[in-house]
């Protein structure tokens, strides 16, 4: 059976901490065709090159600031201290364009990819321009940065966003799927890249903690898939099909994930079907407030000393 869960280190290649589903990756995943992810940790003053290929890319700073060079043009990504500091500048490169990513101070950077044929302009989307959505309510509240969605970015194939879930909350919930092209649903592969941290709560340890979260994926038809995985910083879960959710932030630990989606259809849209056993949960949000811990912002991170 194809492996859908990749703990940190299991999909590394050369200077890449993660290299999955990309043109220059040797990590082959049977049946995986529409999305890819690379993550690199750069020391101060170093750079990484990504050769031109028939795929579109979006560069997402996870921690630190970066300079991205595309066709001789330099773009400055101010970045952030970490993924829980709110939105970051991101860069869409378009297709068939080599890129170089460098960092004067060092940091960690992700590149979301998708095979593509139509060329769109290179575009810098600043943190200030990034649409921030507070989704759900109560203990299903989460924060979504929609920098790579159709409403925010003109692109060929992929949909890219990131989600922050406060400690003890559930996101990607109710469980849903997008594995068929039909009325009200689009067929999309999906990548989840996770990071975790100790939440800013009284009594939180300053060391010797093991921040964890959990992800569920299960079959929506005759295709077998059954994932109940504990996740930590640097782990990846692939969702080829099936119901997925919840993504659970354990009490005491905040959860972040980067989502990359694309599929075989020509419609670039995120249309989903809820698991009929659990879709009723959405109705309960109407009587609940959004979690007051949201939104996560750089100011909050500075106050918390994180």
C-alpha positions as CSV (number, residue, x, y, z in Angstrom):
1,X,0.0,0.0,0.0
2,X,1.2,3.5,-0.8
3,X,2.6,5.4,2.1
4,X,0.7,8.5,2.9
5,X,2.4,9.6,6.1
6,X,5.9,11.1,6.0
7,X,7.5,11.9,9.4
8,X,10.3,14.4,9.4
9,X,13.4,13.0,7.6
10,X,11.6,10.3,5.7
11,X,11.1,12.4,2.5
12,X,14.4,14.3,2.6
13,X,16.7,14.6,-0.4
14,X,20.1,16.4,-0.6
15,X,19.7,19.8,0.9
16,X,15.9,19.4,1.1
17,X,14.2,18.5,4.4
18,X,11.2,17.5,2.3
19,X,11.0,16.8,-1.4
20,X,7.7,15.2,-2.5
21,X,5.9,15.1,-5.8
22,X,8.2,17.6,-7.6
23,X,9.9,17.3,-11.0
24,X,13.4,16.9,-9.5
25,X,12.4,14.7,-6.6
26,X,13.5,11.1,-6.4
27,X,10.9,10.4,-3.7
28,X,8.2,8.7,-5.9
29,X,4.7,8.3,-4.6
30,X,2.6,5.8,-6.6
31,X,-0.6,7.5,-8.0
32,X,0.5,11.0,-6.9
33,X,0.5,13.4,-9.9
34,X,-0.8,16.9,-9.3
35,X,0.9,18.5,-6.3
36,X,4.4,18.8,-4.7
37,X,6.2,20.2,-1.8
38,X,9.8,21.1,-0.9
39,X,11.1,22.4,2.4
40,X,14.6,23.6,3.1
41,X,16.4,24.9,6.1
42,X,19.0,27.5,5.0
43,X,22.0,28.6,7.1
44,X,22.7,32.4,7.2
45,X,24.2,33.6,3.9
46,X,23.3,30.4,2.0
47,X,21.0,29.8,-1.0
48,X,19.2,27.0,-2.8
49,X,18.5,26.8,-6.5
50,X,15.4,25.2,-8.1
51,X,15.7,24.6,-11.9
52,X,13.0,25.6,-14.4
53,X,10.3,23.0,-14.9
54,X,6.8,22.7,-16.2
55,X,5.3,23.4,-12.8
56,X,4.1,26.5,-11.0
57,X,5.5,27.4,-7.6
58,X,4.8,29.5,-4.6
59,X,7.5,30.3,-2.1
60,X,6.3,30.4,1.6
61,X,8.7,31.5,4.4
62,X,8.1,29.4,7.4
63,X,10.7,31.3,9.6
64,X,13.1,34.0,8.6
65,X,13.4,36.4,5.7
66,X,14.4,35.5,2.1
67,X,15.4,36.9,-1.2
68,X,13.9,35.1,-4.2
69,X,15.4,35.7,-7.7
70,X,13.3,34.9,-10.8
71,X,14.6,35.7,-14.3
72,X,17.1,38.1,-12.9
73,X,14.5,40.0,-10.8
74,X,14.9,40.0,-7.0
75,X,12.0,39.9,-4.6
76,X,12.3,40.5,-0.9
77,X,10.2,38.4,1.4
78,X,10.1,39.9,4.8
79,X,9.1,36.6,6.3
80,X,8.2,36.1,10.0
81,X,9.6,34.7,13.2
82,X,7.7,31.5,12.9
83,X,4.4,30.2,11.4
84,X,2.4,31.2,14.4
85,X,3.3,34.9,13.9
86,X,0.5,35.6,11.4
87,X,0.8,35.9,7.6
88,X,4.0,36.2,5.6
89,X,5.0,37.6,2.2
90,X,4.9,34.8,-0.4
91,X,6.0,34.7,-4.1
92,X,4.3,33.0,-7.0
93,X,6.9,32.3,-9.7
94,X,4.8,31.1,-12.6
95,X,5.9,28.1,-14.7
96,X,9.1,27.2,-16.5
97,X,11.1,29.6,-14.4
98,X,14.3,28.8,-12.4
99,X,14.4,30.4,-9.0
100,X,17.1,31.0,-6.4
101,X,16.2,31.4,-2.7
102,X,18.7,33.0,-0.4
103,X,18.6,34.2,3.2
104,X,21.0,36.6,4.9
105,X,19.9,35.6,8.4
106,X,18.9,31.9,7.7
107,X,15.5,30.3,8.1
108,X,13.2,27.6,6.8
109,X,11.2,27.9,3.6
110,X,8.6,25.9,1.8
111,X,7.8,25.7,-1.9
112,X,4.4,24.5,-3.0
113,X,4.3,23.1,-6.6
114,X,1.9,21.8,-9.2
115,X,2.5,20.6,-12.8
116,X,1.1,23.4,-15.0
117,X,1.0,24.5,-18.7
118,X,-0.5,28.0,-18.6
119,X,2.0,30.8,-17.8
120,X,1.0,33.5,-15.3
121,X,3.0,36.5,-14.2
122,X,5.4,36.3,-11.2
123,X,3.7,38.0,-8.3
124,X,4.7,39.0,-4.8
125,X,1.8,38.8,-2.3
126,X,2.7,40.7,0.8
127,X,1.6,39.8,4.3
128,X,-0.6,42.9,4.4
129,X,-2.3,41.8,1.1
130,X,-3.0,38.3,2.3
131,X,-6.7,37.5,3.0
132,X,-7.1,36.3,6.6
133,X,-10.2,34.3,7.3
134,X,-11.4,33.2,10.8
135,X,-13.3,30.0,10.0
136,X,-15.6,28.0,12.2
137,X,-16.6,28.9,15.8
138,X,-16.1,27.7,19.4
139,X,-13.6,24.8,19.6
140,X,-13.7,24.5,15.8
141,X,-12.3,28.0,15.3
142,X,-9.2,28.4,13.2
143,X,-7.3,31.0,11.2
144,X,-6.7,30.6,7.4
145,X,-4.3,32.6,5.3
146,X,-5.7,32.5,1.7
147,X,-2.7,33.8,-0.3
148,X,-2.9,31.1,-2.9
149,X,-6.7,30.7,-3.4
150,X,-8.5,31.7,-6.7
151,X,-9.8,34.9,-5.1
152,X,-6.3,36.1,-4.2
153,X,-4.0,34.7,-6.9
154,X,-4.2,34.2,-10.6
155,X,-2.6,30.8,-11.3
156,X,-3.0,27.7,-13.5
157,X,-3.6,24.7,-11.3
158,X,-3.0,24.9,-7.6
159,X,-4.8,26.2,-4.5
160,X,-2.5,27.0,-1.5
161,X,-3.3,28.2,2.0
162,X,-2.2,27.8,5.6
163,X,-4.2,27.2,8.7
164,X,-3.4,27.9,12.4
165,X,-5.5,26.0,15.0
166,X,-5.2,27.0,18.7
167,X,-4.5,24.4,21.3
168,X,-7.4,22.1,22.0
169,X,-9.3,23.0,18.8
170,X,-10.3,21.0,15.7
171,X,-9.9,22.1,12.1
172,X,-10.5,20.4,8.8
173,X,-13.8,19.7,10.4
174,X,-16.4,18.4,9.8
175,X,-14.7,15.7,7.8
176,X,-15.0,16.4,4.1
177,X,-13.8,15.2,0.7
178,X,-12.9,16.5,-2.7
179,X,-12.2,13.4,-4.7
180,X,-14.8,13.6,-7.5
181,X,-15.5,16.1,-10.3
182,X,-19.3,16.6,-10.0
183,X,-21.8,19.3,-9.1
184,X,-20.6,20.9,-5.9
185,X,-17.3,19.0,-5.7
186,X,-13.9,19.1,-7.4
187,X,-11.3,16.4,-7.5
188,X,-8.1,17.6,-5.7
189,X,-5.1,15.9,-4.2
190,X,-4.0,17.6,-1.0
191,X,-0.8,17.9,1.0
192,X,-0.7,18.7,4.7
193,X,2.7,20.0,6.0
194,X,2.6,20.4,9.8
195,X,4.3,22.4,12.6
196,X,3.5,22.4,16.3
197,X,4.5,24.4,19.3
198,X,3.8,24.7,23.0
199,X,0.9,27.1,23.5
200,X,1.1,30.3,25.5
201,X,-0.7,29.0,28.6
202,X,0.0,29.2,32.3
203,X,2.3,26.4,33.4
204,X,3.6,25.7,29.9
205,X,7.1,24.2,30.1
206,X,10.1,26.0,28.5
207,X,11.8,22.7,27.6
208,X,11.3,19.0,27.5
209,X,7.9,19.4,25.8
210,X,6.8,17.3,22.9
211,X,4.2,19.3,20.9
212,X,1.9,17.0,19.0
213,X,-1.2,17.1,16.8
214,X,-3.3,14.5,15.1
215,X,-4.8,14.0,11.6
216,X,-7.5,11.6,10.4
217,X,-8.1,10.4,6.8
218,X,-10.6,7.6,5.9
219,X,-12.3,6.0,2.9
220,X,-15.2,7.7,1.2
221,X,-15.8,4.9,-1.3
222,X,-14.2,1.5,-2.3
223,X,-10.7,2.9,-2.3
224,X,-9.0,2.0,0.9
225,X,-7.3,4.6,3.1
226,X,-7.1,4.7,6.9
227,X,-4.8,7.3,8.5
228,X,-4.9,8.2,12.2
229,X,-1.5,9.9,12.6
230,X,0.3,11.8,15.3
231,X,2.1,14.8,13.8
232,X,4.9,17.1,14.8
233,X,6.9,19.9,13.1
234,X,8.2,18.8,9.7
235,X,5.7,15.9,9.2
236,X,3.7,15.6,6.0
237,X,0.4,13.7,5.2
238,X,-0.8,13.2,1.7
239,X,-4.5,13.0,1.0
240,X,-5.1,11.4,-2.4
241,X,-8.9,10.9,-1.8
242,X,-11.3,10.1,1.0
243,X,-12.8,11.9,3.9
244,X,-10.2,13.9,5.8
245,X,-10.5,15.6,9.2
246,X,-10.3,16.5,11.9
247,X,-6.8,18.0,12.2
248,X,-6.6,18.2,16.0
249,X,-4.5,20.6,18.0
250,X,-3.9,18.7,21.3
251,X,-4.6,20.7,24.5
252,X,-1.5,22.7,25.3
253,X,-0.1,22.7,21.7
254,X,-0.9,25.0,18.8
255,X,-1.1,23.4,15.3
256,X,-0.1,24.8,11.9
257,X,-0.5,23.3,8.5
258,X,0.3,24.3,5.0
259,X,-2.2,23.0,2.4
260,X,-1.3,22.4,-1.3
261,X,-4.2,21.2,-3.6
262,X,-4.5,20.6,-7.3
263,X,-6.3,18.0,-9.4
264,X,-6.9,16.7,-13.0
265,X,-9.9,18.9,-13.7
266,X,-9.8,22.3,-15.4
267,X,-11.8,24.1,-12.7
268,X,-9.5,25.7,-10.1
269,X,-11.9,25.7,-7.2
270,X,-12.2,24.2,-3.8
271,X,-15.6,22.5,-3.7
272,X,-16.2,19.9,-1.0
273,X,-18.7,17.4,0.3
274,X,-19.1,16.9,4.0
275,X,-19.3,13.5,5.6
276,X,-23.1,13.2,5.9
277,X,-22.7,11.8,9.4
278,X,-21.0,14.9,10.7
279,X,-22.0,17.8,8.4
280,X,-24.6,19.0,10.9
281,X,-21.7,20.3,13.1
282,X,-21.6,23.4,10.9
283,X,-25.0,24.5,12.0
284,X,-23.9,24.7,15.7
285,X,-21.4,27.4,14.8
286,X,-24.2,29.9,14.4
287,X,-24.7,30.1,18.1
288,X,-21.0,30.2,19.1
289,X,-18.4,32.9,19.1
290,X,-15.0,32.6,17.4
291,X,-12.2,31.6,19.8
292,X,-10.9,34.8,21.4
293,X,-7.3,33.6,20.9
294,X,-7.7,34.4,17.2
295,X,-6.3,36.0,15.2
296,X,-2.6,35.0,15.7
297,X,-0.6,38.1,14.8
298,X,3.1,39.3,15.1
299,X,2.1,41.6,18.0
300,X,0.7,38.6,19.9
301,X,3.9,36.6,19.3
302,X,6.0,39.5,20.6
303,X,3.9,39.9,23.7
304,X,4.1,36.1,24.4
305,X,7.9,36.2,23.8
306,X,7.6,33.5,21.1
